[in-house]
Amino acid sequence: MDELLKRTSAYLDQGYSLAVSTQNREFLSKKRGVEPLLDLLESGENYSNCVIADKVVGKASAFLHVLIASTTSSLISSTRTT
């Protein structure tokens, strides 16, 4: 899991606003706001037990993270807002 955390968080340094990774798949986006999270939810893909790296985590995106991932997922944020 440590390697997955490192790999996923590195995407933020590469200019992505959102990176979601499991052992088998990745979802990357450079869109702003909650739009990439909504795109991921609409895709219908299963991202339980994932690592989420999000440029900014506010209240709305935090609720969407819960919908995307199970409680065993990890969240990385470069900036936290309320």
C-alpha positions in Angstrom: 0.0 0.0 0.0 2.9 2.4 0.6 3.9 2.2 -3.0 0.3 2.9 -4.1 0.2 6.0 -1.8 3.5 7.3 -3.2 2.5 6.7 -6.8 -0.9 8.3 -6.3 0.3 11.4 -4.4 3.0 12.0 -7.1 0.2 12.8 -9.6 -0.6 16.0 -7.7 3.0 17.1 -8.4 2.5 16.4 -12.1 -0.4 18.9 -12.3 -3.4 16.6 -11.7 -6.1 17.9 -9.5 -7.4 14.4 -8.7 -5.8 10.9 -8.7 -7.7 7.8 -7.6 -5.8 4.5 -7.6 -6.3 0.9 -6.8 -3.9 -2.0 -7.5 -5.7 -2.6 -10.8 -6.7 0.9 -12.1 -6.3 4.6 -12.0 -8.5 7.6 -12.6 -6.7 10.9 -13.3 -8.2 14.4 -13.9 -7.0 18.0 -14.3 -10.5 19.4 -14.0 -11.4 21.8 -11.2 -13.8 21.6 -8.3 -15.9 18.5 -7.7 -16.4 17.8 -11.4 -13.7 15.0 -11.6 -15.3 13.3 -8.6 -18.7 13.4 -10.2 -17.2 12.1 -13.4 -15.7 9.2 -11.5 -19.1 8.4 -9.8 -20.9 8.5 -13.1 -18.4 6.1 -14.6 -19.8 3.3 -12.4 -16.3 1.9 -11.8 -15.6 0.2 -8.5 -12.9 2.1 -6.6 -13.3 0.6 -3.1 -10.1 0.1 -1.2 -8.5 2.9 -3.2 -6.1 5.8 -2.5 -7.4 9.3 -3.3 -5.1 12.2 -3.9 -7.1 15.4 -4.2 -5.6 18.9 -4.6 -8.2 20.5 -2.4 -10.6 18.8 0.0 -13.6 20.8 1.1 -16.8 19.6 2.6 -18.5 18.7 -0.7 -15.6 16.7 -2.0 -15.2 14.9 1.3 -18.8 13.7 1.0 -18.1 12.5 -2.5 -14.9 10.7 -1.4 -17.0 8.7 1.0 -19.3 7.7 -1.9 -16.4 6.6 -4.0 -14.3 4.7 -1.5 -14.7 2.3 1.3 -13.6 3.2 4.8 -10.3 1.4 4.2 -9.2 3.8 1.5 -6.6 6.5 2.0 -6.9 10.2 1.3 -4.1 12.5 0.4 -4.8 16.3 0.1 -2.3 19.0 -0.6 -4.7 21.7 0.7 -7.5 21.3 3.2 -10.4 23.7 3.4 -13.6 23.8 5.4 
